[in-house]
């Protein structure tokens, strides 16, 4: 007869033993050399122990030199990784497999945090004009990563396949959230120093961007990005939404069958090809139409290209959300004697508002972040934007200057990245709030 | 327009159907239906599932047009005018013949906006006029007392029975002459059902009501006339009392006694 109750406690098994041994090994890696830091011709080989407790890297000669401090995040990551591995092993000893699974997993993640922290060391070094700085990761470093993950799997496996599977799902979601978190941390770490040095207002509202003269005011770039995005949304959203309405509500099945893939194809075209199209068709057309007033490479050309690029996103998302509107509402409206057009504008679109808004957010995201296509049509002059004049965007600024920028210039480019990131966050948040407030009426 | 009815009374025919056939693609759903709906009475249409009652109801306000591949032959008249005539304005037709659906389908708007929706699309703009129509319609649907304090609240927050009465109020707000009710109580509890049945008693003073129902007791309680449908045909029709007490057709008798369907 199968017993109803599980046996209490953990049976000793080879999985458990293996996990504990590996965990101990992972702890041991703490004392082995993990990273090599190369500053020009000086090499520092640092074990985990040294990374946590050493003051920093002395650079220069004995009298005159500077200390590059080990970033706090790096110290915490290395120490935390070791402690987590220890906690995991102790947890297994005390028969707490779920606890030790999580602990091992954290110790496996800690090298990733170290990676980000070590990368931020580079920008610290750049401030001291040490540009030839690099980090090499040694075998023990990799071992901590691998051992953490393997130990976690083994520890959870002792609980049965079910627990292991749940842990895998949890890990997968942690990876995606972790990626966002790491990126955010890194963006701030890389972007804040330059803003602090230049001054927040002088950076954001400075009207001149001239790296040669050390003027880093991104206001013209910011304004260009804003106006191009607004233009693209102004053109792209009505066209996209109406196309979706046509496809979903009015076009016959035969027409929709051809049009839908055509619009989706638009979404699949690489942005450099859009740029190509803009360069060869849109720019000459603008030059031809406005003659004296414009050389063609202009904000207008960028708006045209961006509008075309956001349309497929908006069409797809809008069409899906229109499709999700219950048929019963349409029938009710038609049954009251409303025409199909009245029904679309008074019932179907308002009911699909939330989905349409998320389409607009995606569109804004694409327009703000687009780089390649607009580099090819905007002329890239960092001046205050005029509709027919050349403009440089936040994104194109980064892309064009990163290859040769150094020092504060280079860091200012990181700061632009940070501003882009914050801007998109703000757009996302405000639209989400808008959608929530609007939806309160319906449900 | 005038027809002799059984009791010998002269009654105006509001809706007439002569030789109506409906095809969904290759499927022959209605096979030569003949019905005369008298004005300002409640007429119940009964019959087993899939016998064509709902299809027949939708041919009156042409909601069948929305189903691709539907074909209708024969004549359907509203006050003697052919509904399927090319000159027919479908929006006027649907305004005059309002519909209440099986499942309550209020719009995702406020209670007020739901009722005001119809008058608004038909051109009523003045706030005071809309307020009047909304109150009147909600009163007519016996819902006013329950919702007068929450007109601005979302309609989807009402109970199922209230939602269905709201849909009735919404239909009444465009001042129809006919109400087509497609199993309006099949998803409701007995108390809500009772309220809607009571409502039908008062509605018949002003409106012509066709009630499709699976509930024979309901037909007996509220309908003046009853029509029995089977496999896309009308088997028997007559006053409810007569049809339930002495059905002439054997199939009607068997259905009413619950031996099939």
Contacts between the chains, C-beta under 8 A, distances in Angstrom:
chain1	res1	chain2	res2	distance
A	253	B	68	7.8
A	326	B	105	7.2
A	328	B	101	6.5
A	328	B	103	6.4
A	328	B	105	3.7
A	329	B	105	6.1
A	329	B	107	5.7
A	329	B	108	7.5
A	331	B	63	6.8
A	331	B	66	7.2
A	331	B	101	6.7
A	331	B	105	7.1
A	332	B	101	6.9
A	332	B	105	4.8
A	332	B	106	7.8
A	332	B	107	6.8
A	332	B	167	7.2
A	332	B	170	7.4
A	333	B	107	7.5
A	333	B	117	7.4
A	333	B	121	8.0
A	334	B	63	7.1
A	334	B	66	6.9
A	334	B	94	6.8
A	335	B	61	6.7
A	335	B	63	6.4
A	335	B	94	5.8
A	335	B	98	7.0
A	335	B	99	4.1
A	335	B	101	7.6
A	335	B	171	7.6
A	336	B	94	6.7
A	336	B	95	7.0
A	336	B	98	7.0
A	336	B	117	6.7
A	336	B	118	4.3
A	336	B	121	7.0
A	336	B	170	6.9
A	336	B	171	7.0
A	336	B	174	5.7
A	337	B	90	8.0
A	337	B	91	4.3
A	337	B	92	6.8
A	337	B	93	7.7
A	337	B	94	4.2
A	337	B	95	3.5
A	337	B	118	7.0
A	337	B	121	7.1
A	337	B	122	6.6
A	337	B	174	6.2
A	338	B	91	7.1
A	338	B	117	8.0
A	338	B	118	7.9
A	338	B	121	4.7
A	339	B	91	5.9
A	339	B	121	8.0
A	342	B	121	5.1
A	346	B	117	7.2
A	346	B	120	8.0
A	346	B	121	6.9
A	347	B	107	5.9
A	350	B	108	7.6
A	350	B	109	7.7
A	351	B	107	7.5
A	351	B	108	5.4
A	440	B	154	7.9
A	441	B	108	7.7
A	441	B	109	6.8
A	441	B	110	6.7
A	441	B	154	6.2
A	442	B	108	3.3
A	442	B	109	6.8
A	442	B	154	6.0
A	442	B	156	6.8
A	443	B	108	6.6
A	443	B	154	6.0
A	443	B	156	5.7
A	443	B	157	7.8
